[in-house]
Amino acid sequence: MTVSPAALGAGSEARVTVRLEPKPGIKMNKYPKIKVQIPAVPGLVEAAEQSLGNAAAPPPDQLDANYFHGGVDPLTLTLHVDPQAAKGPHEIHGKLSYFYCVAASGYCAPAKAELTIPVTIR
């Protein structure tokens, strides 16, 4: 994950980029969508959300079309910083949710991960 700029002023915006790099043998599904959710933190940032993938499952005869081939594009979202945000380092917590499959066994499952986004207000 990267945050740009590393330090920002109150009332400005930061771009957060989340990259997913599945281990060999793991397939990332396009449906359900991969989703990053950042809840609002009063006095710091507004809520933000971004997703990547398809809104519907592929037809049963085209299941291979449900996987990202050649890697997963990064998810980029914009955080809007409150004009009254306090100076200093902050941690913003969010959630990443996705669905994956193990190529060797065919096992598929949903997964969630907690994200901690470091932001410095100058």
TIDREN-302080 format. One record per residue (C-alpha): residue number from 1; z, x, y. Coordinates in pm, 1 decimal. Last residue first. Layout:
residues N
<site><i>NUM</i><Z>Z</Z><X>X</X><Y>Y</Y></site>
...
This chain:
residues 122
<site><i>122</i><Z>840.6</Z><X>144.1</X><Y>1890.0</Y></site>
<site><i>121</i><Z>854.7</Z><X>-99.6</X><Y>1597.3</Y></site>
<site><i>120</i><Z>833.9</Z><X>72.0</X><Y>1260.3</Y></site>
<site><i>119</i><Z>711.1</Z><X>-129.2</X><Y>962.8</Y></site>
<site><i>118</i><Z>771.1</Z><X>-54.5</X><Y>595.0</Y></site>
<site><i>117</i><Z>638.2</Z><X>-322.8</X><Y>361.2</Y></site>
<site><i>116</i><Z>842.4</Z><X>-387.4</X><Y>49.3</Y></site>
<site><i>115</i><Z>653.7</Z><X>-580.8</X><Y>-214.2</Y></site>
<site><i>114</i><Z>803.7</Z><X>-765.8</X><Y>-509.5</Y></site>
<site><i>113</i><Z>578.7</Z><X>-803.0</X><Y>-811.0</Y></site>
<site><i>112</i><Z>464.4</Z><X>-1105.6</X><Y>-1003.9</Y></site>
<site><i>111</i><Z>271.9</Z><X>-1138.7</X><Y>-1328.6</Y></site>
<site><i>110</i><Z>81.6</Z><X>-1411.0</X><Y>-1509.7</Y></site>
<site><i>109</i><Z>-15.9</Z><X>-1351.0</X><Y>-1871.0</Y></site>
<site><i>108</i><Z>-305.2</Z><X>-1270.9</X><Y>-2102.8</Y></site>
<site><i>107</i><Z>-297.3</Z><X>-1114.9</X><Y>-2450.6</Y></site>
<site><i>106</i><Z>-651.5</Z><X>-1046.7</X><Y>-2577.0</Y></site>
<site><i>105</i><Z>-515.7</Z><X>-769.1</X><Y>-2796.2</Y></site>
<site><i>104</i><Z>-727.2</Z><X>-467.7</X><Y>-2698.8</Y></site>
<site><i>103</i><Z>-838.8</Z><X>-594.5</X><Y>-2354.5</Y></site>
<site><i>102</i><Z>-490.2</Z><X>-676.5</X><Y>-2224.7</Y></site>
<site><i>101</i><Z>-528.6</Z><X>-960.1</X><Y>-1974.9</Y></site>
<site><i>100</i><Z>-401.9</Z><X>-1003.9</X><Y>-1620.0</Y></site>
<site><i>99</i><Z>-298.3</Z><X>-1277.6</X><Y>-1379.1</Y></site>
<site><i>98</i><Z>-175.0</Z><X>-1202.4</X><Y>-1028.3</Y></site>
<site><i>97</i><Z>112.9</Z><X>-1252.3</X><Y>-787.0</Y></site>
<site><i>96</i><Z>225.6</Z><X>-1015.6</X><Y>-511.4</Y></site>
<site><i>95</i><Z>535.5</Z><X>-1109.6</X><Y>-317.0</Y></site>
<site><i>94</i><Z>677.2</Z><X>-1010.3</X><Y>18.8</Y></site>
<site><i>93</i><Z>962.5</Z><X>-822.7</X><Y>179.6</Y></site>
<site><i>92</i><Z>943.9</Z><X>-672.5</X><Y>527.1</Y></site>
<site><i>91</i><Z>1140.9</Z><X>-354.2</X><Y>577.1</Y></site>
<site><i>90</i><Z>1217.8</Z><X>-247.1</X><Y>932.4</Y></site>
<site><i>89</i><Z>1230.2</Z><X>82.5</X><Y>1122.7</Y></site>
<site><i>88</i><Z>1320.7</Z><X>83.2</X><Y>1491.3</Y></site>
<site><i>87</i><Z>1276.2</Z><X>-135.8</X><Y>1794.8</Y></site>
<site><i>86</i><Z>1378.9</Z><X>-500.1</X><Y>1780.9</Y></site>
<site><i>85</i><Z>1104.1</Z><X>-761.7</X><Y>1772.9</Y></site>
<site><i>84</i><Z>1091.5</Z><X>-975.0</X><Y>2090.2</Y></site>
<site><i>83</i><Z>709.0</Z><X>-995.0</X><Y>2105.0</Y></site>
<site><i>82</i><Z>713.9</Z><X>-1099.8</X><Y>1735.6</Y></site>
<site><i>81</i><Z>481.2</Z><X>-891.9</X><Y>1520.2</Y></site>
<site><i>80</i><Z>171.9</Z><X>-1057.2</X><Y>1373.9</Y></site>
<site><i>79</i><Z>103.2</Z><X>-911.1</X><Y>1029.8</Y></site>
<site><i>78</i><Z>-261.5</Z><X>-899.2</X><Y>929.5</Y></site>
<site><i>77</i><Z>-375.9</Z><X>-903.1</X><Y>569.1</Y></site>
<site><i>76</i><Z>-588.4</Z><X>-678.2</X><Y>355.6</Y></site>
<site><i>75</i><Z>-631.9</Z><X>-716.9</X><Y>-19.1</Y></site>
<site><i>74</i><Z>-807.3</Z><X>-419.5</X><Y>-174.8</Y></site>
<site><i>73</i><Z>-1110.7</Z><X>-485.9</X><Y>-396.1</Y></site>
<site><i>72</i><Z>-1031.9</Z><X>-471.8</X><Y>-767.5</Y></site>
<site><i>71</i><Z>-1203.6</Z><X>-220.2</X><Y>-987.5</Y></site>
<site><i>70</i><Z>-1537.5</Z><X>-176.1</X><Y>-1162.8</Y></site>
<site><i>69</i><Z>-1533.8</Z><X>-520.3</X><Y>-1322.9</Y></site>
<site><i>68</i><Z>-1295.8</Z><X>-787.9</X><Y>-1195.0</Y></site>
<site><i>67</i><Z>-1257.5</Z><X>-1037.0</X><Y>-1476.5</Y></site>
<site><i>66</i><Z>-1341.8</Z><X>-1409.4</X><Y>-1484.8</Y></site>
<site><i>65</i><Z>-1712.8</Z><X>-1344.2</X><Y>-1550.9</Y></site>
<site><i>64</i><Z>-1614.9</Z><X>-1234.2</X><Y>-1903.3</Y></site>
<site><i>63</i><Z>-1522.8</Z><X>-1598.2</X><Y>-1970.8</Y></site>
<site><i>62</i><Z>-1885.2</Z><X>-1712.7</X><Y>-1943.1</Y></site>
<site><i>61</i><Z>-1920.1</Z><X>-1962.2</X><Y>-2234.4</Y></site>
<site><i>60</i><Z>-1597.9</Z><X>-2139.4</X><Y>-2136.5</Y></site>
<site><i>59</i><Z>-1725.4</Z><X>-2199.2</X><Y>-1779.6</Y></site>
<site><i>58</i><Z>-1549.2</Z><X>-1987.0</X><Y>-1516.6</Y></site>
<site><i>57</i><Z>-1206.7</Z><X>-2089.0</X><Y>-1384.5</Y></site>
<site><i>56</i><Z>-1184.5</Z><X>-2228.0</X><Y>-1032.3</Y></site>
<site><i>55</i><Z>-1078.1</Z><X>-2106.3</X><Y>-685.4</Y></site>
<site><i>54</i><Z>-1204.5</Z><X>-1755.2</X><Y>-755.6</Y></site>
<site><i>53</i><Z>-1060.5</Z><X>-1420.2</X><Y>-656.7</Y></site>
<site><i>52</i><Z>-872.6</Z><X>-1258.9</X><Y>-372.2</Y></site>
<site><i>51</i><Z>-583.4</Z><X>-1398.4</X><Y>-174.2</Y></site>
<site><i>50</i><Z>-414.5</Z><X>-1333.5</X><Y>157.8</Y></site>
<site><i>49</i><Z>-94.4</Z><X>-1469.9</X><Y>313.0</Y></site>
<site><i>48</i><Z>104.2</Z><X>-1412.9</X><Y>629.4</Y></site>
<site><i>47</i><Z>425.7</Z><X>-1556.6</X><Y>772.9</Y></site>
<site><i>46</i><Z>506.2</Z><X>-1447.1</X><Y>1128.3</Y></site>
<site><i>45</i><Z>688.8</Z><X>-1120.9</X><Y>1191.6</Y></site>
<site><i>44</i><Z>1011.8</Z><X>-981.9</X><Y>1345.8</Y></site>
<site><i>43</i><Z>1235.6</Z><X>-1223.8</X><Y>1536.9</Y></site>
<site><i>42</i><Z>1235.9</Z><X>-1472.4</X><Y>1252.5</Y></site>
<site><i>41</i><Z>1100.9</Z><X>-1312.8</X><Y>932.1</Y></site>
<site><i>40</i><Z>812.8</Z><X>-1529.8</X><Y>814.4</Y></site>
<site><i>39</i><Z>729.8</Z><X>-1504.9</X><Y>445.3</Y></site>
<site><i>38</i><Z>472.4</Z><X>-1251.0</X><Y>326.2</Y></site>
<site><i>37</i><Z>251.5</Z><X>-1368.9</X><Y>41.6</Y></site>
<site><i>36</i><Z>-4.8</Z><X>-1157.8</X><Y>-143.9</Y></site>
<site><i>35</i><Z>-224.7</Z><X>-1343.4</X><Y>-393.9</Y></site>
<site><i>34</i><Z>-455.4</Z><X>-1254.6</X><Y>-682.2</Y></site>
<site><i>33</i><Z>-645.6</Z><X>-1574.3</X><Y>-756.7</Y></site>
<site><i>32</i><Z>-612.2</Z><X>-1768.3</X><Y>-1080.4</Y></site>
<site><i>31</i><Z>-883.1</Z><X>-1690.9</X><Y>-1158.9</Y></site>
<site><i>30</i><Z>-1037.1</Z><X>-1352.6</X><Y>-1071.1</Y></site>
<site><i>29</i><Z>-844.0</Z><X>-1195.3</X><Y>-1357.5</Y></site>
<site><i>28</i><Z>-742.0</Z><X>-830.8</X><Y>-1373.4</Y></site>
<site><i>27</i><Z>-826.9</Z><X>-654.4</X><Y>-1697.8</Y></site>
<site><i>26</i><Z>-595.7</Z><X>-395.6</X><Y>-1850.6</Y></site>
<site><i>25</i><Z>-734.9</Z><X>-144.5</X><Y>-2100.4</Y></site>
<site><i>24</i><Z>-703.8</Z><X>151.6</X><Y>-1865.6</Y></site>
<site><i>23</i><Z>-421.0</Z><X>92.3</X><Y>-1614.3</Y></site>
<site><i>22</i><Z>-484.9</Z><X>-153.0</X><Y>-1332.9</Y></site>
<site><i>21</i><Z>-529.4</Z><X>-14.8</X><Y>-982.6</Y></site>
<site><i>20</i><Z>-434.9</Z><X>-276.4</X><Y>-727.1</Y></site>
<site><i>19</i><Z>-458.4</Z><X>-184.1</X><Y>-360.0</Y></site>
<site><i>18</i><Z>-260.3</Z><X>-363.0</X><Y>-90.5</Y></site>
<site><i>17</i><Z>-368.8</Z><X>-310.4</X><Y>269.8</Y></site>
<site><i>16</i><Z>-139.6</Z><X>-416.9</X><Y>553.3</Y></site>
<site><i>15</i><Z>-290.2</Z><X>-434.4</X><Y>899.9</Y></site>
<site><i>14</i><Z>-38.7</Z><X>-440.9</X><Y>1182.5</Y></site>
<site><i>13</i><Z>-49.2</Z><X>-658.0</X><Y>1493.0</Y></site>
<site><i>12</i><Z>110.8</Z><X>-640.2</X><Y>1837.5</Y></site>
<site><i>11</i><Z>388.4</Z><X>-835.6</X><Y>2009.2</Y></site>
<site><i>10</i><Z>644.1</Z><X>-556.5</X><Y>1972.3</Y></site>
<site><i>9</i><Z>470.8</Z><X>-220.0</X><Y>1963.3</Y></site>
<site><i>8</i><Z>348.1</Z><X>-42.6</X><Y>1656.6</Y></site>
<site><i>7</i><Z>433.1</Z><X>253.8</X><Y>1437.8</Y></site>
<site><i>6</i><Z>241.8</Z><X>333.5</X><Y>1116.0</Y></site>
<site><i>5</i><Z>-69.0</Z><X>163.3</X><Y>1253.0</Y></site>
<site><i>4</i><Z>-177.9</Z><X>64.6</X><Y>999.3</Y></site>
<site><i>3</i><Z>29.1</Z><X>-9.6</X><Y>690.9</Y></site>
<site><i>2</i><Z>-77.8</Z><X>119.1</X><Y>349.9</Y></site>
<site><i>1</i><Z>0.0</Z><X>0.0</X><Y>0.0</Y></site>
